[in-house]
Structures are given as structure tokens and as C-alpha cells.
Amino acid sequence: MMRSGRDDERDCPCLTPAVRGRAGVGPESVYCRLASGRVRVPTRAELASRCTAGRYQSCPGYRRWIASRQWAWRLS
């Protein structure tokens, strides 16, 4: 997902806009695509305190995602 604004730079890069009408997607309208390919819908509290507050580096899902990207980069 491309980032353009200042507020977007604080958002976790794993956040992906949700397609409306999908079952299990809450009112947050985003989901988190983890390194394993699994999809996770963060709670409202997680979105407010971590995902969009610039503290996503403390998220275990983000840490696994960034580690997998770094590992893949070393192989190339």
C-alpha cells in the first residue's frame, strides 16, 4: 500500500484497506496481512494505540513481517 501523507507514515505498513461486505471485517475497515499470509483484523484499541499511532514496531505481527522481508532481501 502506498503512503502519501504525514499521518500515513505513522500507520503500520501491514495495514490493508478492507473490501466492504466481507464477513468478519469490523468497522475499522482495515486488516493486517501477516508474514505468513494470514489475515488478522486488529481491534479498535489496537488500531488506536499501536497500528495508527506510530507504535506498530512493538507489534509481534509487524516484527515477524519485517524479519521475513529482511531475510528475503539477504537471499536476493
TORSEKE-931701 format. One record per residue: chain; x negated, y negated, z of N, C-alpha, C in turn. Coordinates in Angstrom, 1 decimal. Layout:
N
<pt><mol>A</mol><n_c1>X</n_c1><n_c2>Y</n_c2><n_c3>Z</n_c3><ca_c1>X</ca_c1><ca_c2>Y</ca_c2><ca_c3>Z</ca_c3><c_c1>X</c_c1><c_c2>Y</c_c2><c_c3>Z</c_c3></pt>
...
//
This chain:
76
<pt><mol>A</mol><n_c1>-0.8</n_c1><n_c2>1.2</n_c2><n_c3>0.0</n_c3><ca_c1>0.0</ca_c1><ca_c2>0.0</ca_c2><ca_c3>0.0</ca_c3><c_c1>-0.9</c_c1><c_c2>-1.2</c_c2><c_c3>0.0</c_c3></pt>
<pt><mol>A</mol><n_c1>-0.7</n_c1><n_c2>-2.2</n_c2><n_c3>-0.8</n_c3><ca_c1>-1.5</ca_c1><ca_c2>-3.3</ca_c2><ca_c3>-0.9</ca_c3><c_c1>-1.1</c_c1><c_c2>-4.4</c_c2><c_c3>0.1</c_c3></pt>
<pt><mol>A</mol><n_c1>-2.1</n_c1><n_c2>-5.0</n_c2><n_c3>0.7</n_c3><ca_c1>-1.9</ca_c1><ca_c2>-6.0</ca_c2><ca_c3>1.7</ca_c3><c_c1>-2.2</c_c1><c_c2>-7.4</c_c2><c_c3>1.1</c_c3></pt>
<pt><mol>A</mol><n_c1>-1.3</n_c1><n_c2>-8.3</n_c2><n_c3>1.4</n_c3><ca_c1>-1.5</ca_c1><ca_c2>-9.7</ca_c2><ca_c3>0.8</ca_c3><c_c1>-1.5</c_c1><c_c2>-10.8</c_c2><c_c3>1.8</c_c3></pt>
<pt><mol>A</mol><n_c1>-0.7</n_c1><n_c2>-10.7</n_c2><n_c3>2.8</n_c3><ca_c1>-0.6</ca_c1><ca_c2>-11.8</ca_c2><ca_c3>3.8</ca_c3><c_c1>-1.4</c_c1><c_c2>-11.6</c_c2><c_c3>5.0</c_c3></pt>
<pt><mol>A</mol><n_c1>-1.5</n_c1><n_c2>-12.6</n_c2><n_c3>5.8</n_c3><ca_c1>-2.3</ca_c1><ca_c2>-12.5</ca_c2><ca_c3>7.1</ca_c3><c_c1>-1.6</c_c1><c_c2>-11.5</c_c2><c_c3>8.0</c_c3></pt>
<pt><mol>A</mol><n_c1>-0.3</n_c1><n_c2>-11.6</n_c2><n_c3>8.1</n_c3><ca_c1>0.4</ca_c1><ca_c2>-10.7</ca_c2><ca_c3>9.0</ca_c3><c_c1>0.2</c_c1><c_c2>-9.2</c_c2><c_c3>8.6</c_c3></pt>
<pt><mol>A</mol><n_c1>0.2</n_c1><n_c2>-9.0</n_c2><n_c3>7.3</n_c3><ca_c1>0.0</ca_c1><ca_c2>-7.6</ca_c2><ca_c3>6.8</ca_c3><c_c1>-1.4</c_c1><c_c2>-7.1</c_c2><c_c3>7.2</c_c3></pt>
<pt><mol>A</mol><n_c1>-2.4</n_c1><n_c2>-7.9</n_c2><n_c3>7.3</n_c3><ca_c1>-3.7</ca_c1><ca_c2>-7.4</ca_c2><ca_c3>7.7</ca_c3><c_c1>-3.7</c_c1><c_c2>-6.8</c_c2><c_c3>9.1</c_c3></pt>
<pt><mol>A</mol><n_c1>-2.7</n_c1><n_c2>-7.2</n_c2><n_c3>9.9</n_c3><ca_c1>-2.6</ca_c1><ca_c2>-6.7</ca_c2><ca_c3>11.3</ca_c3><c_c1>-1.9</c_c1><c_c2>-5.3</c_c2><c_c3>11.3</c_c3></pt>
<pt><mol>A</mol><n_c1>-1.2</n_c1><n_c2>-5.0</n_c2><n_c3>10.2</n_c3><ca_c1>-0.4</ca_c1><ca_c2>-3.8</ca_c2><ca_c3>10.1</ca_c3><c_c1>-1.3</c_c1><c_c2>-2.6</c_c2><c_c3>9.8</c_c3></pt>
<pt><mol>A</mol><n_c1>-1.0</n_c1><n_c2>-1.5</n_c2><n_c3>10.3</n_c3><ca_c1>-1.7</ca_c1><ca_c2>-0.2</ca_c2><ca_c3>10.1</ca_c3><c_c1>-1.7</c_c1><c_c2>0.1</c_c2><c_c3>8.6</c_c3></pt>
<pt><mol>A</mol><n_c1>-2.8</n_c1><n_c2>0.5</n_c2><n_c3>8.0</n_c3><ca_c1>-2.8</ca_c1><ca_c2>0.9</ca_c2><ca_c3>6.6</ca_c3><c_c1>-2.0</c_c1><c_c2>2.2</c_c2><c_c3>6.3</c_c3></pt>
<pt><mol>A</mol><n_c1>-1.7</n_c1><n_c2>2.9</n_c2><n_c3>7.3</n_c3><ca_c1>-0.9</ca_c1><ca_c2>4.2</ca_c2><ca_c3>7.1</ca_c3><c_c1>0.6</c_c1><c_c2>3.9</c_c2><c_c3>7.0</c_c3></pt>
<pt><mol>A</mol><n_c1>1.0</n_c1><n_c2>2.7</n_c2><n_c3>7.3</n_c3><ca_c1>2.5</ca_c1><ca_c2>2.4</ca_c2><ca_c3>7.2</ca_c3><c_c1>2.9</c_c1><c_c2>2.3</c_c2><c_c3>5.8</c_c3></pt>
<pt><mol>A</mol><n_c1>4.0</n_c1><n_c2>3.0</n_c2><n_c3>5.5</n_c3><ca_c1>4.5</ca_c1><ca_c2>3.0</ca_c2><ca_c3>4.1</ca_c3><c_c1>6.0</c_c1><c_c2>2.6</c_c2><c_c3>4.2</c_c3></pt>
<pt><mol>A</mol><n_c1>6.5</n_c1><n_c2>1.8</n_c2><n_c3>3.3</n_c3><ca_c1>7.9</ca_c1><ca_c2>1.4</ca_c2><ca_c3>3.3</ca_c3><c_c1>8.8</c_c1><c_c2>2.7</c_c2><c_c3>3.1</c_c3></pt>
<pt><mol>A</mol><n_c1>9.8</n_c1><n_c2>2.8</n_c2><n_c3>3.8</n_c3><ca_c1>10.7</ca_c1><ca_c2>3.9</ca_c2><ca_c3>3.7</ca_c3><c_c1>11.7</c_c1><c_c2>3.7</c_c2><c_c3>2.6</c_c3></pt>
<pt><mol>A</mol><n_c1>12.1</n_c1><n_c2>4.8</n_c2><n_c3>2.0</n_c3><ca_c1>13.2</ca_c1><ca_c2>4.7</ca_c2><ca_c3>1.0</ca_c3><c_c1>14.5</c_c1><c_c2>4.8</c_c2><c_c3>1.7</c_c3></pt>
<pt><mol>A</mol><n_c1>15.4</n_c1><n_c2>3.8</n_c2><n_c3>1.5</n_c3><ca_c1>16.6</ca_c1><ca_c2>3.8</ca_c2><ca_c3>2.2</ca_c3><c_c1>17.5</c_c1><c_c2>5.0</c_c2><c_c3>1.9</c_c3></pt>
<pt><mol>A</mol><n_c1>18.2</n_c1><n_c2>5.4</n_c2><n_c3>2.9</n_c3><ca_c1>19.1</ca_c1><ca_c2>6.5</ca_c2><ca_c3>2.7</ca_c3><c_c1>18.5</c_c1><c_c2>7.9</c_c2><c_c3>3.0</c_c3></pt>
<pt><mol>A</mol><n_c1>17.2</n_c1><n_c2>7.9</n_c2><n_c3>3.4</n_c3><ca_c1>16.6</ca_c1><ca_c2>9.2</ca_c2><ca_c3>3.7</ca_c3><c_c1>17.0</c_c1><c_c2>9.6</c_c2><c_c3>5.2</c_c3></pt>
<pt><mol>A</mol><n_c1>17.3</n_c1><n_c2>10.9</n_c2><n_c3>5.4</n_c3><ca_c1>17.6</ca_c1><ca_c2>11.3</ca_c2><ca_c3>6.7</ca_c3><c_c1>16.4</c_c1><c_c2>11.3</c_c2><c_c3>7.6</c_c3></pt>
<pt><mol>A</mol><n_c1>16.7</n_c1><n_c2>10.8</n_c2><n_c3>8.9</n_c3><ca_c1>15.6</ca_c1><ca_c2>10.8</ca_c2><ca_c3>9.9</ca_c3><c_c1>14.8</c_c1><c_c2>9.5</c_c2><c_c3>9.9</c_c3></pt>
<pt><mol>A</mol><n_c1>15.0</n_c1><n_c2>8.6</n_c2><n_c3>8.9</n_c3><ca_c1>14.3</ca_c1><ca_c2>7.4</ca_c2><ca_c3>8.9</ca_c3><c_c1>15.1</c_c1><c_c2>6.3</c_c2><c_c3>9.7</c_c3></pt>
<pt><mol>A</mol><n_c1>14.5</n_c1><n_c2>5.8</n_c2><n_c3>10.7</n_c3><ca_c1>15.2</ca_c1><ca_c2>4.9</ca_c2><ca_c3>11.6</ca_c3><c_c1>15.3</c_c1><c_c2>3.5</c_c2><c_c3>11.0</c_c3></pt>
<pt><mol>A</mol><n_c1>15.8</n_c1><n_c2>2.6</n_c2><n_c3>11.8</n_c3><ca_c1>16.0</ca_c1><ca_c2>1.2</ca_c2><ca_c3>11.3</ca_c3><c_c1>14.7</c_c1><c_c2>0.4</c_c2><c_c3>11.1</c_c3></pt>
<pt><mol>A</mol><n_c1>13.5</n_c1><n_c2>1.1</n_c2><n_c3>11.4</n_c3><ca_c1>12.2</ca_c1><ca_c2>0.4</ca_c2><ca_c3>11.3</ca_c3><c_c1>11.9</c_c1><c_c2>0.3</c_c2><c_c3>9.8</c_c3></pt>
<pt><mol>A</mol><n_c1>12.4</n_c1><n_c2>1.1</n_c2><n_c3>9.0</n_c3><ca_c1>12.2</ca_c1><ca_c2>1.2</ca_c2><ca_c3>7.5</ca_c3><c_c1>10.8</c_c1><c_c2>1.3</c_c2><c_c3>7.1</c_c3></pt>
<pt><mol>A</mol><n_c1>10.0</n_c1><n_c2>2.0</n_c2><n_c3>7.9</n_c3><ca_c1>8.6</ca_c1><ca_c2>2.4</ca_c2><ca_c3>7.5</ca_c3><c_c1>8.4</c_c1><c_c2>3.8</c_c2><c_c3>8.1</c_c3></pt>
<pt><mol>A</mol><n_c1>7.4</n_c1><n_c2>4.4</n_c2><n_c3>7.5</n_c3><ca_c1>6.9</ca_c1><ca_c2>5.7</ca_c2><ca_c3>8.1</ca_c3><c_c1>5.4</c_c1><c_c2>5.7</c_c2><c_c3>8.0</c_c3></pt>
<pt><mol>A</mol><n_c1>4.8</n_c1><n_c2>6.6</n_c2><n_c3>8.7</n_c3><ca_c1>3.4</ca_c1><ca_c2>6.8</ca_c2><ca_c3>8.8</ca_c3><c_c1>3.0</c_c1><c_c2>8.0</c_c2><c_c3>8.0</c_c3></pt>
<pt><mol>A</mol><n_c1>2.1</n_c1><n_c2>7.9</n_c2><n_c3>7.0</n_c3><ca_c1>1.6</ca_c1><ca_c2>9.1</ca_c2><ca_c3>6.3</ca_c3><c_c1>0.3</c_c1><c_c2>9.5</c_c2><c_c3>7.0</c_c3></pt>
<pt><mol>A</mol><n_c1>0.3</n_c1><n_c2>10.6</n_c2><n_c3>7.7</n_c3><ca_c1>-0.9</ca_c1><ca_c2>11.0</ca_c2><ca_c3>8.4</ca_c3><c_c1>-1.9</c_c1><c_c2>11.7</c_c2><c_c3>7.4</c_c3></pt>
<pt><mol>A</mol><n_c1>-3.1</n_c1><n_c2>11.9</n_c2><n_c3>7.9</n_c3><ca_c1>-4.2</ca_c1><ca_c2>12.5</ca_c2><ca_c3>7.1</ca_c3><c_c1>-3.8</c_c1><c_c2>13.9</c_c2><c_c3>6.6</c_c3></pt>
<pt><mol>A</mol><n_c1>-3.1</n_c1><n_c2>14.6</n_c2><n_c3>7.4</n_c3><ca_c1>-2.7</ca_c1><ca_c2>16.0</ca_c2><ca_c3>7.0</ca_c3><c_c1>-1.6</c_c1><c_c2>16.0</c_c2><c_c3>5.9</c_c3></pt>
<pt><mol>A</mol><n_c1>-1.1</n_c1><n_c2>14.8</n_c2><n_c3>5.6</n_c3><ca_c1>0.0</ca_c1><ca_c2>14.7</ca_c2><ca_c3>4.6</ca_c3><c_c1>1.4</c_c1><c_c2>14.7</c_c2><c_c3>5.3</c_c3></pt>
<pt><mol>A</mol><n_c1>1.4</n_c1><n_c2>14.9</n_c2><n_c3>6.6</n_c3><ca_c1>2.7</ca_c1><ca_c2>14.9</ca_c2><ca_c3>7.3</ca_c3><c_c1>3.2</c_c1><c_c2>13.5</c_c2><c_c3>7.4</c_c3></pt>
<pt><mol>A</mol><n_c1>4.5</n_c1><n_c2>13.4</n_c2><n_c3>7.5</n_c3><ca_c1>5.1</ca_c1><ca_c2>12.1</ca_c2><ca_c3>7.7</ca_c3><c_c1>5.6</c_c1><c_c2>11.9</c_c2><c_c3>9.1</c_c3></pt>
<pt><mol>A</mol><n_c1>5.4</n_c1><n_c2>10.8</n_c2><n_c3>9.7</n_c3><ca_c1>5.8</ca_c1><ca_c2>10.5</ca_c2><ca_c3>11.0</ca_c3><c_c1>6.5</c_c1><c_c2>9.1</c_c2><c_c3>11.1</c_c3></pt>
<pt><mol>A</mol><n_c1>7.6</n_c1><n_c2>9.1</n_c2><n_c3>11.7</n_c3><ca_c1>8.4</ca_c1><ca_c2>7.8</ca_c2><ca_c3>11.9</ca_c3><c_c1>8.0</c_c1><c_c2>7.3</c_c2><c_c3>13.3</c_c3></pt>
<pt><mol>A</mol><n_c1>7.3</n_c1><n_c2>6.1</n_c2><n_c3>13.3</n_c3><ca_c1>7.0</ca_c1><ca_c2>5.6</ca_c2><ca_c3>14.6</ca_c3><c_c1>8.2</c_c1><c_c2>5.0</c_c2><c_c3>15.3</c_c3></pt>
<pt><mol>A</mol><n_c1>8.2</n_c1><n_c2>5.0</n_c2><n_c3>16.7</n_c3><ca_c1>9.3</ca_c1><ca_c2>4.4</ca_c2><ca_c3>17.4</ca_c3><c_c1>9.2</c_c1><c_c2>2.9</c_c2><c_c3>17.3</c_c3></pt>
<pt><mol>A</mol><n_c1>10.3</n_c1><n_c2>2.3</n_c2><n_c3>17.7</n_c3><ca_c1>10.3</ca_c1><ca_c2>0.8</ca_c2><ca_c3>17.7</ca_c3><c_c1>9.2</c_c1><c_c2>0.3</c_c2><c_c3>18.7</c_c3></pt>
<pt><mol>A</mol><n_c1>9.0</n_c1><n_c2>0.9</n_c2><n_c3>19.8</n_c3><ca_c1>8.0</ca_c1><ca_c2>0.5</ca_c2><ca_c3>20.7</ca_c3><c_c1>6.6</c_c1><c_c2>0.6</c_c2><c_c3>20.1</c_c3></pt>
<pt><mol>A</mol><n_c1>6.3</n_c1><n_c2>1.7</n_c2><n_c3>19.4</n_c3><ca_c1>5.0</ca_c1><ca_c2>1.9</ca_c2><ca_c3>18.8</ca_c3><c_c1>4.8</c_c1><c_c2>0.9</c_c2><c_c3>17.7</c_c3></pt>
<pt><mol>A</mol><n_c1>5.8</n_c1><n_c2>0.6</n_c2><n_c3>16.9</n_c3><ca_c1>5.7</ca_c1><ca_c2>-0.5</ca_c2><ca_c3>15.9</ca_c3><c_c1>5.3</c_c1><c_c2>-1.8</c_c2><c_c3>16.5</c_c3></pt>
<pt><mol>A</mol><n_c1>6.0</n_c1><n_c2>-2.2</n_c2><n_c3>17.6</n_c3><ca_c1>5.8</ca_c1><ca_c2>-3.5</ca_c2><ca_c3>18.2</ca_c3><c_c1>4.4</c_c1><c_c2>-3.5</c_c2><c_c3>18.9</c_c3></pt>
<pt><mol>A</mol><n_c1>4.1</n_c1><n_c2>-2.5</n_c2><n_c3>19.6</n_c3><ca_c1>2.9</ca_c1><ca_c2>-2.5</ca_c2><ca_c3>20.4</ca_c3><c_c1>1.6</c_c1><c_c2>-2.1</c_c2><c_c3>19.7</c_c3></pt>
<pt><mol>A</mol><n_c1>1.7</n_c1><n_c2>-1.3</n_c2><n_c3>18.7</n_c3><ca_c1>0.5</ca_c1><ca_c2>-0.8</ca_c2><ca_c3>18.1</ca_c3><c_c1>0.5</c_c1><c_c2>-1.0</c_c2><c_c3>16.6</c_c3></pt>
<pt><mol>A</mol><n_c1>1.4</n_c1><n_c2>-0.5</n_c2><n_c3>15.8</n_c3><ca_c1>1.4</ca_c1><ca_c2>-0.4</ca_c2><ca_c3>14.4</ca_c3><c_c1>1.3</c_c1><c_c2>-1.8</c_c2><c_c3>13.7</c_c3></pt>
<pt><mol>A</mol><n_c1>2.1</n_c1><n_c2>-2.8</n_c2><n_c3>14.2</n_c3><ca_c1>2.1</ca_c1><ca_c2>-4.1</ca_c2><ca_c3>13.6</ca_c3><c_c1>1.5</c_c1><c_c2>-5.2</c_c2><c_c3>14.5</c_c3></pt>
<pt><mol>A</mol><n_c1>0.9</n_c1><n_c2>-4.8</n_c2><n_c3>15.6</n_c3><ca_c1>0.3</ca_c1><ca_c2>-5.8</ca_c2><ca_c3>16.5</ca_c3><c_c1>-1.2</c_c1><c_c2>-5.8</c_c2><c_c3>16.4</c_c3></pt>
<pt><mol>A</mol><n_c1>-1.8</n_c1><n_c2>-5.2</n_c2><n_c3>15.4</n_c3><ca_c1>-3.2</ca_c1><ca_c2>-5.2</ca_c2><ca_c3>15.2</ca_c3><c_c1>-4.0</c_c1><c_c2>-4.3</c_c2><c_c3>16.1</c_c3></pt>
<pt><mol>A</mol><n_c1>-3.3</n_c1><n_c2>-3.4</n_c2><n_c3>16.8</n_c3><ca_c1>-3.9</ca_c1><ca_c2>-2.4</ca_c2><ca_c3>17.6</ca_c3><c_c1>-3.8</c_c1><c_c2>-1.0</c_c2><c_c3>17.1</c_c3></pt>
<pt><mol>A</mol><n_c1>-3.7</n_c1><n_c2>-0.8</n_c2><n_c3>15.8</n_c3><ca_c1>-3.5</ca_c1><ca_c2>0.5</ca_c2><ca_c3>15.3</ca_c3><c_c1>-4.7</c_c1><c_c2>1.4</c_c2><c_c3>15.4</c_c3></pt>
<pt><mol>A</mol><n_c1>-5.9</n_c1><n_c2>0.8</n_c2><n_c3>15.7</n_c3><ca_c1>-7.1</ca_c1><ca_c2>1.6</ca_c2><ca_c3>15.8</ca_c3><c_c1>-7.0</c_c1><c_c2>2.6</c_c2><c_c3>17.0</c_c3></pt>
<pt><mol>A</mol><n_c1>-6.2</n_c1><n_c2>2.3</n_c2><n_c3>17.9</n_c3><ca_c1>-6.0</ca_c1><ca_c2>3.2</ca_c2><ca_c3>19.1</ca_c3><c_c1>-5.1</c_c1><c_c2>4.3</c_c2><c_c3>18.8</c_c3></pt>
<pt><mol>A</mol><n_c1>-4.4</n_c1><n_c2>4.4</n_c2><n_c3>17.7</n_c3><ca_c1>-3.5</ca_c1><ca_c2>5.5</ca_c2><ca_c3>17.3</ca_c3><c_c1>-4.3</c_c1><c_c2>6.7</c_c2><c_c3>16.9</c_c3></pt>
<pt><mol>A</mol><n_c1>-3.9</n_c1><n_c2>7.9</n_c2><n_c3>17.5</n_c3><ca_c1>-4.6</ca_c1><ca_c2>9.1</ca_c2><ca_c3>17.1</ca_c3><c_c1>-4.4</c_c1><c_c2>9.5</c_c2><c_c3>15.6</c_c3></pt>
<pt><mol>A</mol><n_c1>-3.2</n_c1><n_c2>9.2</n_c2><n_c3>15.1</n_c3><ca_c1>-3.0</ca_c1><ca_c2>9.4</ca_c2><ca_c3>13.7</ca_c3><c_c1>-3.9</c_c1><c_c2>8.6</c_c2><c_c3>12.8</c_c3></pt>
<pt><mol>A</mol><n_c1>-4.1</n_c1><n_c2>7.3</n_c2><n_c3>13.1</n_c3><ca_c1>-4.9</ca_c1><ca_c2>6.5</ca_c2><ca_c3>12.3</ca_c3><c_c1>-6.4</c_c1><c_c2>6.9</c_c2><c_c3>12.4</c_c3></pt>
<pt><mol>A</mol><n_c1>-6.8</n_c1><n_c2>7.3</n_c2><n_c3>13.6</n_c3><ca_c1>-8.2</ca_c1><ca_c2>7.8</ca_c2><ca_c3>13.8</ca_c3><c_c1>-8.5</c_c1><c_c2>9.0</c_c2><c_c3>12.9</c_c3></pt>
<pt><mol>A</mol><n_c1>-7.5</n_c1><n_c2>10.0</n_c2><n_c3>12.9</n_c3><ca_c1>-7.7</ca_c1><ca_c2>11.1</ca_c2><ca_c3>12.0</ca_c3><c_c1>-7.7</c_c1><c_c2>10.8</c_c2><c_c3>10.6</c_c3></pt>
<pt><mol>A</mol><n_c1>-6.8</n_c1><n_c2>9.8</n_c2><n_c3>10.2</n_c3><ca_c1>-6.8</ca_c1><ca_c2>9.4</ca_c2><ca_c3>8.8</ca_c3><c_c1>-8.1</c_c1><c_c2>8.7</c_c2><c_c3>8.4</c_c3></pt>
<pt><mol>A</mol><n_c1>-8.6</n_c1><n_c2>7.8</n_c2><n_c3>9.2</n_c3><ca_c1>-9.8</ca_c1><ca_c2>7.1</ca_c2><ca_c3>8.8</ca_c3><c_c1>-11.0</c_c1><c_c2>8.1</c_c2><c_c3>8.8</c_c3></pt>
<pt><mol>A</mol><n_c1>-11.0</n_c1><n_c2>9.1</n_c2><n_c3>9.7</n_c3><ca_c1>-12.1</ca_c1><ca_c2>10.1</ca_c2><ca_c3>9.7</ca_c3><c_c1>-12.1</c_c1><c_c2>10.9</c_c2><c_c3>8.5</c_c3></pt>
<pt><mol>A</mol><n_c1>-10.9</n_c1><n_c2>11.3</n_c2><n_c3>8.0</n_c3><ca_c1>-10.8</ca_c1><ca_c2>12.1</ca_c2><ca_c3>6.8</ca_c3><c_c1>-11.2</c_c1><c_c2>11.3</c_c2><c_c3>5.6</c_c3></pt>
<pt><mol>A</mol><n_c1>-11.0</n_c1><n_c2>10.0</n_c2><n_c3>5.5</n_c3><ca_c1>-11.4</ca_c1><ca_c2>9.2</ca_c2><ca_c3>4.4</ca_c3><c_c1>-12.9</c_c1><c_c2>9.0</c_c2><c_c3>4.4</c_c3></pt>
<pt><mol>A</mol><n_c1>-13.5</n_c1><n_c2>8.9</n_c2><n_c3>5.6</n_c3><ca_c1>-14.9</ca_c1><ca_c2>8.7</ca_c2><ca_c3>5.7</ca_c3><c_c1>-15.6</c_c1><c_c2>10.0</c_c2><c_c3>5.3</c_c3></pt>
<pt><mol>A</mol><n_c1>-15.0</n_c1><n_c2>11.1</n_c2><n_c3>5.7</n_c3><ca_c1>-15.6</ca_c1><ca_c2>12.4</ca_c2><ca_c3>5.3</ca_c3><c_c1>-15.6</c_c1><c_c2>12.7</c_c2><c_c3>3.8</c_c3></pt>
<pt><mol>A</mol><n_c1>-14.4</n_c1><n_c2>12.3</n_c2><n_c3>3.2</n_c3><ca_c1>-14.3</ca_c1><ca_c2>12.5</ca_c2><ca_c3>1.8</ca_c3><c_c1>-15.2</c_c1><c_c2>11.6</c_c2><c_c3>1.0</c_c3></pt>
<pt><mol>A</mol><n_c1>-15.4</n_c1><n_c2>10.4</n_c2><n_c3>1.5</n_c3><ca_c1>-16.3</ca_c1><ca_c2>9.4</ca_c2><ca_c3>0.9</ca_c3><c_c1>-17.8</c_c1><c_c2>9.9</c_c2><c_c3>0.9</c_c3></pt>
<pt><mol>A</mol><n_c1>-18.2</n_c1><n_c2>10.6</n_c2><n_c3>2.0</n_c3><ca_c1>-19.5</ca_c1><ca_c2>11.2</ca_c2><ca_c3>2.1</ca_c3><c_c1>-19.7</c_c1><c_c2>12.3</c_c2><c_c3>1.1</c_c3></pt>
<pt><mol>A</mol><n_c1>-18.7</n_c1><n_c2>13.0</n_c2><n_c3>0.8</n_c3><ca_c1>-18.8</ca_c1><ca_c2>14.1</ca_c2><ca_c3>-0.2</ca_c3><c_c1>-18.9</c_c1><c_c2>13.6</c_c2><c_c3>-1.6</c_c3></pt>
<pt><mol>A</mol><n_c1>-18.4</n_c1><n_c2>12.4</n_c2><n_c3>-1.9</n_c3><ca_c1>-18.5</ca_c1><ca_c2>11.9</ca_c2><ca_c3>-3.3</ca_c3><c_c1>-19.8</c_c1><c_c2>11.2</c_c2><c_c3>-3.6</c_c3></pt>
//
